[in-house]
C-alpha cells in the first residue's frame, strides 16, 4: 500500500508537468525557425573567434560606480543591462529574441517552454548544460531567486512594474520553473522569458541594493575580468562559455574582447575614432554627421561613414512636460507649447534635412493612429467616450507645420488664443495668470549641444511672453532629478515604444507609475482611459486585436498632448574602421546597430 501511494504521487507529479517540445514561443504563433534550426540566417555560423572591438556607448558619458545594473542609484558599465545593445553580455534569460521577428523568442537558458492554453502560466525547462561564470549550474532556484529580487524594494521601480502581472513563480523541480500570471496576457511569456537570471551566490547575504562592487555572476558569453570601478570597460569572452553551440548563439559573440570607451565630450570621442582609439561609433548629432565625417582618415579608407538603414519602428523622442506642475495641467497650455516648436526650420537649418517629424508614440510602425478611427478602434473607444475628449473620435493628430501657407507666426497666434482661454494673458512684460505669476519654464538638459536646438524654441516662447531658461547639468544629476520628477521640461529619447507589452506601457504611461519615483512615467500621465486601453493591449489574442488596441492608445495619447513629439531618423549613422572587421553578408530588418556589431561581426585574420 505504501509503495502504491508513492507511485500514485509520482504519477500525479508527472501529469502535472507540461508536455515538452516547444523550442520557442511566439505571441501569435508565427515562429520562423523550426525545432531543428542550427543558427539564425543573418549570422555566419563559421565566423572565427578572436580580436577586439572598441566602441563608444550610445548613452551619455559617465564613469561607473557599481557593477549592479538593476538598482536605482549609481551608474553601471554599459553592456551589463539589456538597454542599448538589446541584451546583456553577462546576464542571460530563459528565452532570447532575434533581429528578424518582433514577437518571437527561442530557448536560451531554457531548452523547452510550455504555455498553458488559458495563458495563465508558462513553464520552462532549463538546459542541463547551462552554467554560470563560477561553474555552477543554472537551476530553477536561481530563476526564482532572480524573480524575487526583481519584485523587491531593492531594485529600480521599473522591474516590479514590468513583472506586476506575475502572481507567483514555482520551482517545480530542480530544472523546471513555472510562472503563474494574474491575467491571460499573451505577451507575459515573452516578458518573463526575457528576465535576466543571475546566480544566488552573487552578493549572497547582502540586501540587493548593497550589492555594488561584487563582480556579477551571470551565464553570458562574456565576463568582467576586473572588479575595479572607473571609466572604460572591457568584457572578455569566456572560452568555456556553455552556450556557444546553441542555435541561438551559433556564429555570434566572436570577439575575444569588447571594450566600451568613455569620452567626456563629443569632440574627444570623434577624435578618438579618427586616431584609431575607437573602432565603432554611432553618431546622434546631424551637424556632426554632415560637417565632420570627412578628411584624410575617410579619404584613405581608415574610417568609413555609412548610414545603415533598417526597418525598425523609430525611437520615440519628445519634449517632456511634467504634468505634476499645475501650469502644464491645462491641455490648452500644452497645445500652445506644441505650436511654438518649428520643426521644419530646425530640420532645414540645423539637421541638414535628415530627420522626419514624429507625430505619434509608435512612429514608423503599423501601430500609429491614422485618419479616422476604424471599426475595431471604435469598439475599444466607445465604452470610454464619457472620459474622452470629442476630438479623439475625429481625425488623428497631426503636428503643427510651418510649411507654406502655414507659418510660425500663424502658429503663435493660435498659441496665444489657447493661452488666453486657459487664463494666461500678457501684461507687465510677461505672460501671467490671474494671480499675476509669470509663466516661466526651466528646461533640464544633460547635453550642452542641445542648446542650439532649444534656442529657437526658446525664442518662439519669448514672443508669447514665456521665459524659458536652460539648465545644463551632468548626466548623473539629470537622471536623479528625472527619477524624482524634479523638473519642469526636458527631452526624452526612448527605445521604440511599439515593442513594449502591456506591463511596459503601464510603466511609461500608467497612472500608478505616475506616482512612483524612479518609474519611466516621467511626464506624469494619469488617465483612466489610457489605463483601460493598456489593459486591452494586454488582452489582445490576435495580431489584429493588438494593432487596434495600440492604435486606439496612440490616438488617446496624442489627443492628450502630454508630450511634444520631436523627430526621428530612419537609419543608424555609423562611423567605423573597416580594416579590423568582417561584416555578415546580410543585415537583419530589426537590428540595433551596436548590438548587431558586437554579436555578429568578427575580426579579420590580421587582427585576431
N, C-alpha and C positions, 0 to 999 in steps of 0.2 A: 504493500500500500504506500509506503514511504517512497519507494522508487517510482511508482506511478505518479505521485504528486510532483516529484521533481521533473519527470518527463513532461507532464502537462504544463508545468510552469515554463519549461524551456520552449515548448511549442507555442505557448501564448506570447512569449517574448519574441520568438522568431516571426510569428504572424504580425506582430506589431511593427516590425521593421518594414521599410519601404521596399518595393520591387526595384532592384537596381538596374542600371543600364543607360541612364540618361547622362551623356557626356557633356551636355551643355543645357543652358536654359535661355529661351527667348520669350520676351514679354508677350508676343503674339504668335509664337510658334514658328517664326521664319528663321530657321537655322541653316546657314550656308554650308558649313563643313560637317560631314558625316562622322560617325564614331571612329572610323579608321583613318582619318586625315593625319598627315605627318607634319605639316607646317602651314603657316599662313602664306598665301600666294604672293604677297608683296615682300617677302624676305628671301635671302639667299641661304638655303639650308646648309650650304657648304662654305659659308663665309669663314675665313680663318680668324683665329683669336690672336690678340696682341696689340701693341701700340697704345696710344693715349689720345684722347680728345679733350681739349681745353675750351671751356665755354664761359660766357658771361650770363649769369642768371637774368631772366627777363623781369624779375621782381626788382623793387627798389634796393639799391646797395646799402648794406649794413653789416657790421660784424655780428657773429653769432655768439650767444652766451649760454646755450643749452643744447643738449642732444635729444631732447624730448619735443617732438613737433606737435604733440597733441594737447598740451596745456596752454592756458591763455597768455600768461606773461612770458616775456622774453622772445628771442629770435633764434630759431633752429636753422641749421645749414640747409641750403636749397638742395632738393633731391631726396630728403628724408620723408617728406609728406607727399601726398598724391597731387598737390597743387602744381600747376605749371607743366610738369612733364607728363601728367596724366597717370602716373604711377609712382611708387617709391622704389628706389634702388635697393633698399634694405628690408622693408616690410612687404610681405605678400598677403594675398587674400585667398579665400576659398575658390572664387571664380575670377576670371580675367577677361576683359573685353578685347576687341581688336579695332583696327582702323578702317574696317570695311562695313561693319554692322553697328548700328547705334543702340539697339535694344537687345543684344545677344551677348552672352558671356559663356566661356568654356572653362573646363576644370583646370585648376592650378593646384592649390593645396588639397582640394577635394577632387577625387577621381570620379565620383558619381554624385548626382543630385536628383532628388525626387521631390516634386512639388505636389501637395495634396490637391485633389480635384476641386475642393472648395476654396483653394488658395489661402487657407488659414494656417498653413505650416509649410516649411521647406526643410528637408533632411539631407545632410551632406555626409558622405563617407570619405574620410581623409585618405590620401595616398600614403601607403605604408613607407614609401621612400622619403617622404618629406622630413627634412631636418632643419633645425635652427643652426645658427652660426657656431654655437657651442657644442654641436654634435648631437644634441638631444633630439628625440623625435617630436614632431608636431602632433599633439594629441587633442582630443575633444576638450579636455580640461583647460588647455591653453586658449581654445576658442571661447569657452565660457568665461574664462578669466578676462580676456580682452574685451568681450562684450560688457562685462561688469564694470570695467574701467571706463568704457566709453559712455556709460549711462550713469556715471557717478558725478559727484560735485567737483572732482579734481581736474576735470578736463575742460576745454573750451566749450561754451554752451552750444556751439554748433552740433556737437556729436550727440548729446542727449536728444536734441530736436530731431536729428536725422533718424534716430532709432526709436522714436517715441511710439511707433505703431507695433513694436515688438513686445509681446506680452511676457514672454519668458524664453530662456534658452536652456535646453536639457542635454546633458551628455548621456546619450542612450547606451553607449558602451565606450571602450577606450578610444575608438576611432570613428565614432558616429555621433553627430550632434544635430539636434533638431531645434529650429527656430519656430516659435508659435506666435502668430500675429493676431492682433485685436480686430483687424478689418481685412476683408478679402481683396487685397490690392495686388495686382499682377506685377507691379514694379518692386515689391518688397523682397522677393528672392534675389533680385539683382542688387538691391541695396545691402542686404546682409551678406551677400556673396562677395561684395567689394570691400567689406570691412577689413582693415589691416589686422593681422594676427601677430602677436608677439609672445615671447616666452614668459611664463610665470616667474622665471628666475630674474628677469630684468627689474632691478630695483626692489627685489624682494625684501619685505619688512619695512618699507617706507610708504607713507602716503604718496599717491602717484604724482601730486604736484610738487613733491620734493625729489622726484627722480629727475635730476637736472644734468649732472655730468657723467652719469652711468652710461657707458657705451651701449647702444641698443643691441638687443639680441633678437634679430629677425631671421627670416629664412630666405632672403632675397639673393640675387646673383652677386651683390657687392657688399663689402664691409668697410667700416671706417677704421683705418689702421691705427689711428692715434686718438687719445682721449683729450687732446689739447684744444681748448676753445680758441677762437680767433677770427680770421677773415677768410682766406681761401680754404676750400675743402677738396680733398682728393679721396675718391672711393676706389678701392682696389678689388678687382674681380676675384671671387672665391674660386680657386682651381678645383675645389671639391664640391662645387655647387650641385645640389641634389637634383635640380630640375632641368639641367642643361639639355637633355634629350627629349623633354616633353614636347608634344606638338605645339603647345602654346609658347614655347621658349626656343625651339629649334631655330638656329640662324640669327639669334638675337643676342644683344649684350656682348659684343665681340671685343670691345676694348679692354685691355688689362687695367687701365686706369681712366677714370673720368674725373676731371678737375673743374671746379667752378671757381672762377677768379672774380674777386670783388674789387671794383674801382669806385672811388667816391664821387666821380662825376663822369658825364658822357664823353667829354673831350679825352680824358685819360683812357677810357676803355676803347675808344676808336683808335687812338694812337697805339694801344696795345695790340689791336687787330692788325694794323699796318706793319708793326715791328715784329710780328711773329710770336708775341706772347700769348695770343688767343687764336684759336682755330675757327671758332663759330660764334657769331654774334647776331642776335635778332635786333633789328632797328625799329624803333617805335616813333621816331620823330621825322615827319615828312621833309622838313627843311634839311636835316642831316642827310637823308637819303638822296635828295635832289642835288645838294651842293657839295657834299664831302666825299662821296664814293667815286673818286677819280684820282689820277696821278700815277706815279711810277709803279707802285705795288700792283695797281689794277692793270696798267699797260703791260707789265711783264707777266701777268697771269698769276702773280703770287697770291692775290686776293681776287675773288670773284664776287660781283654784285649781281644778285638774282632774286627776282620776285617769284616765289613758289606758290602757284595758285592752288586752291583747294575748294572742296565742295562743302566745307563746314558751315553750319549756322554761325553767324557772326557773334563775336563777343559783344556784350552789352556795356556800352559806355554812356554815361549820363551825368548831368549836373544834379547833385543831390540837394534836396531841400529838407531840412529837419522839421517834420510836421509837428514835433513836440513843442515847437516855438509858436506862440499864438499868431504871430504875423503871417505865418505860412498856412494857417488852417482854413482860410477862405479860398475856395477854388478859383475865384476871380483873380485873386492876387497871384496864384500860381500860373494861371493862364497868361497874365500880363508879363510875368517874368520870362515865360517862354517866348513871347512875342519879341522880346528885346534881343534875342540871340540871332545874329545874322550869319547863318552857316555858309550861304553862297559866297559872301565876301571872304570869310575865313578860308574856304576851300580854294578860292581863286587867288588870294593874295598871300596866304601863309602855307597852304597844304599842297600847292602845285597840282591841284585837281585830282589827287589820288584817292580821296575819300568819298563815301556815299553817305547821305544823311540818314541817320537812324530814325525811324518813325514809330517803332513799336518795341516790345520787350523780347520778341523772338525773331530778330532780323535775319534775313536770308534763309528763311525756312518756311515750310508749309503751314506752320502754326500761327503765323501772323494774321491778324484780322484784316480783311479786305472788304471794301464796299459795304453793302447792307448785310446784316446777319442772315445766314441761310436758315432753313427749317430746323436743322439739327442744333444750331446755336440758339435759335429762338426757344426751342424746347427746354433748354437749360436756363435761359434768361427770364422767361415769362414768370416762373414762380417767384422770382426775385424782383419783379417790376416795382413793387412798393418801395423798395430800398434803393432803386437805381434812378439816376437822372434820365429824363426822357431821351436825351441825346444818344444814350447807349444804344437805343433801338434804331438809330439813324445810321448814316454813313460812318465808316471807320475814321478815326482821327488822322489828319494829315498835318505835318509840321508846317509852321509858318515859312513863307518863302519871300525872298526879295528879288526874285527874277521878274523883269518887266512883264506886265504892267504893275506888278506889286513893287513895294519899296520898303525900306526900313522906316522911313518917315510915316507911311501909312500904318505899319505895324505898331509903331509907338503911339500913334493917335488912338488905335484900338486899345492898347495897353492902358493909356491914360483914362479912357472911359471906364474900363473894367476896375481900375483902382479907385476911381471916384465912386462907383457903385458899391465898392467894398468899404467906403468910409475914409479913403486916403485922398487928401487934397493938397495942392501946392500952395504954401504960404510961408512967409518969413524965410525964404531961401531954401526950403526943403519940403519934401513930401511928408505930410503929417497926418496922424489920426485925430479923432475927436478930442483926445486928451492932450494934443499938442506934441506928442512924441514923434521925433523924426524917424523916417524909415531908413535904417542902416543895416548893412549885411557884412559879416566877416566871412571871407572865403578862405577856408583852411586848405593849404596845399603843401605837399611834401616834394614837389617838383618845381624848382625855380624857373625851369624852362617854360612852364605853362603860363608864366606872366604875360608873354606876348600873345597868348591865345585869350586869356581872361581880359586883357587890356581893352580890346574893342567892345566887349560885353560891358565892362565897367563904364566905358564912355557912353554907351547907349542908355544904361540905367541912370547915369548922371543927368541925362536930358529929361528923365521922368522925375528927377528930384530925389533919387535913391542913391545914397553914398555907400559904395561897395569898397571895402578895404581887403587887401590880400595879405594873409598871414602865412608866411613860409616857415615851416618847421621841418625837423628831420623826420625820417620815416617812423622811428620808434614812437616819438611823441604824437605824430599824426594818428598812428594806429591806436595808441592809448586813448586819445580823445574820441576817435570814432567808436571804439569799443564801449566807451561810457556815454556815448551820444552827446558829448560836449562840443558841439559845433553848430553852425548855422547853415552854411553852404559849403559844398566840397564836390569833388569829382569821384566817380567810381568806375572801375573797369573790371567787369566780371566775366568769367568763363561763360560760354553760351548757356543762357537760362533754359533754352529748349531742352537741354539734357537733364534737367532736374526732374526727379519724380515728385510726387505729392509732398513727401516729407521735406525735400529740399526747397520746394516752393513755399512751404509753410515757414521755413527758416528765413526766407528772403522777404516774403510778403504777408505772413500770418500775423494775426492780432496778438497772439501770445508772445511771439518773438519780438514784437514791437516794444514790449515791456521787459525784455530780458537783456540786460547789459552783456555785451560780448556776442550777441546774435548778429546775423547778417542783414536784419531788417533795419538798416541804418536810417532809412527815410522815416520810419515810424508809422508805416501803413497799418491801420487798424480798421478794417472794413468787413462787415459781416458777409456781404455779397462776395467779396474776394475769398474769404474763408470757405464759403459754400462751394464756390467753383473749384477751388483747390481740392476739395473733397471729391468732386466729380472727376477730376483728373485721376485721382487715386482709384476711383471706382470703374474706370474705363475697362471694358472687356474686349474691345476690338480696336484696331488702329483707327478706324473711322470715329469711334467714340473719343479716342484720345485727341484727334485733330479738332473735333467740335468743342471739347471742353477747354483745350488750350486756346483756341481762337476766341471763345467767349471770355475767358480770363483776360486775354490780351486786350480785348475790346473794353472791358470794365476798367482795367488798369490805365489804359491810355486816356479814356474819358475822365479819369480822376485827376489827370495832370499832376501826378505825385512827384514825378521827376521831369527833367528836361532832357530828352534823348539827344545825344550829340552826333557821332559819326562813326563809321566803321570802314575797314578795308576788306578786300576780298582776296588778299594774297599775303603771305608771310615775306617780309622784306629781310633778306638774309645776306650778310657778308661772311664769306668763309674762305679758308685756304684750301684749295683743291688738291694739291700735290700729296698731302699725307693720307688722303682718303679715297675709298671707292664707294660709290653710291649704288643702291639697288637699281635694277632695271626699271622697276615700276614704282610709282608713287600712289599710295592708297588715297581714297577720297576724303577720309575723315581724320586726318592725322593732325597732331600738334607738332610744330616744327622741331622744337627742342627734344621732345621725347622720341620723335622719329629718327633724328640723327643719332642720339645715344643708343637706341635699341637696334637699329638696322644697318647703319653704316659700318665699315670696317677699315682697318689701316692697310695702306698699300704695302707691298713687300719690303720696300726700303725703309719703312718707318715702323716696323714691328720690333 
